[in-house]
Amino acid sequence: ANLLLYCVFDLLADIDAVQSKPLLVLALNTLSYSNYYLMLFNLLPAYPLDGGQTLDAWLGAVIGPAWAMRIVAMIGLVITAAIAYFAFPRDIWMLFLAFILFQSNWLALQSVGGPTGRS
């Protein structure tokens, strides 16, 4: 959906009738790039994002659902740590986002028994 919205807003910003209205072009470009970055963020391989679900499905077909969930949850925890590290002193909203991602990935890891497979 974000890719479609990115393309639509980008095309609307490039129409000649809109080019004479710089404020409208600015708004359309802002919406376009916002959707582009949301799309990229949503593709990160961490739960509950679409990238995590996709990687889980691909790995689950090859190595089984339990190990796929362990791998994706561990990758998600690494991504969460990176987000928290870059956001720590300044950005409270990114820390909040990292906390939500941490909870989702930690619960997914605990639901399959952790990295060793023991319950």
Secondary structure, DSSP 4 states (H G I P E B T S, - for coil): -HHHHHHHHHHHHH-HHHHT-HHHHHHHHHHHHHHHHHHHHHTSSSTTSHHHHHHHHHHHHHH-HHHHHHHHHHHHHHHHHHHHHHHTTT-HHHHHHHHHHHHHHHHHHHHTTTTT---
